[in-house]
Amino acid sequence: MIFNKTKGTRLSDTYILCTSALSKARGMMFRRKPIALVFSFNCEKRRCLHMMFVFFPIDVLFLDREKRIVEIKRKFMPFTFYEPKEKSKYIVELGEGKTADSEVGDIIDF
């Protein structure tokens, strides 16, 4: 489960943890519908994202090592790119609209 501890809201009942290079490279590509993905990295860094071969918009949360939201990208559109302004250790991808109540500074648990 992905849970916003600050707001007390559930963002997703299930998720896939992406830790391997292959799972991180695939992400949402070629999927038929959005699913919840959590990308875990060894250190905080700015990581650019792309939506190549993703056919629906998604919301993205960028989290620091304490799982605090440092940046949010809502309605990330298919076949576009995004360069975050903040460093993150975790990236959470969710279906569009799932982050409506979330704000920078909120703590996320998964």
N, C-alpha and C positions, 0 to 999 in steps of 0.2 A: 504494500500500500504506500502511496505517496500522500503525505499529510502536511498541511500548513499548520505548524504548531502555534504560530502567533495568532492566526485567525480561528483556529479550531475547525478547519474545513478539510475535507478529503478531496484530493485532486485526481486520484486514480486508485482503483481497487487493486490493480495488478500493474506490473512493469517488467521490462527486460533490462537487466544490468549489462551494459556494454563495456567490457574491459579489454578485450582482444583488439588487435589492429583491424582484423577483418570485420568484427561486429561494429566497430566505430566507423569504418569506411562505408559500410552498407547503410547504417542508420535507418531512415524511413524510405530509402530508395526502393522502387518497384513494389511497394506494399499497396494493397487495395484500399485500406482505410487507416486512419491514424491509430497508433498504439502509444502507450507511454514508454519512453526510453530514458534511462539514466546512464550517462557517460561518466566514467570515473577516470581521472588522470592522476599521475604521480605528484604533480606540482601545480601551483597556480600560474596561469599563463593566458594571454589573449589568444583565443582560437577562433579563426574565421570559419563560418559555416556556409554551406551551399545547399540549394534545394533542387539540384539536378536530378531528374527522373523521380521527383516526388510530385504527385498530382493533386495535392490538396494543401490548403494553408494550415500551419501549426503555430502554437505558442512555444516560446523557449525561455526557460529560466536559467540564469547563470549564477552559480553558487560559489562562495568562497570555501575555505577548508572547514569552516564552522557550520556549513550548510545554510548560510545566510544569503538571501537574494541580493546580488550586487547589481544586476541588470536584468531587464525583461524585454524580450522582443515578441510583440504580439502580431498576429496575422502575417507570419513569415510566408510569403507567397511562393508558389512553385516557380522553378527555374530562375531564382534570384540568389544573391549572395548577401551575407551580412558580416560586418567586421565589428565586434563588440568594442566598447570603450574601456571596459574593466577586465581585470584578470579573473579567472575562475578555475576551480579545481573540479567542479561537477557541472554538467550541463543536463538539464531535464527538458525533454521534448514531449509535448502533450498536444492533443487535439485542440483546434482553434476554440477559444472561449473558456477553456478549462482554468485559465489563470486570472479570470476576471476580478476576483477578490484579492489576489496577491499583490503585494507592493514591495518595492526595494526595502530591505531591512528585515523582512519576515524570515523566520526560521522554517526550513523544510526538513521533514524527516522521511526516510524511506528505509 
